[in-house]
């Protein structure tokens, strides 16, 4: 299992939430991460999901 950092931002750049999620790999993180973001109601908010190496897995402006 790998750690992924999810961060959502206001238009001003202020952090709304920052969480650490765990997934098996980047593919699973992308699919399940999108579902988790939708469940949290943050789909239309600027957000990103990066793996522990800093690779961008998901990004939305």
N, C-alpha and C positions, 0 to 999 in steps of 0.2 A: 504494500500500500504506500502511496506517495501523498505528500501534503501539497495542497493548493491553497493559495490565498485569494479570497474574493473581496473586492472593494467596490463600493458604490459611492458616487459623488454627486453633490449638488452642482448646478451650473457655475457657481462661484469657485468650485474646486474643493470645498469643504467636504470632508468624509462623512457620509451618512452612516455607513456600516463597514466593518472590516472583520472578516471571519476566516477561519482556517477549516478547510474541508479535506476529506481524505477519499481518494479514489485509487483504483487499481492502475490506471494508465491515463494518458492524455485523451484518448478516444472516449473512454468512459467519463472522464471529467467534463468533456465538451457536452455530451448528451445529457448526463445527469445534472450537470451544472446549470444548463439551460432550464431544465425542469425545476430545479431548486429556486432559481432566480424568478421564474414565473410564479411559483407558489408564494414567494415573498412579496410579490407585487412590484418588483423592481425592473421589469422588462423594459420600460420606456425611459429609465433613468440611466445616465452614464455609468458604466460599470466595466470591470475587467476581472479576469480569472487567470492567474499565472501559476506555473508549477514551481517547485522548489529551486529550480535552476534559473528562474526568471523568465522562462519562455511564456509568451502570451498564448493562452489557450482560447479565451473568449474576450471580445471587446465590443462595446456598444457605446456610441456617442449620442 
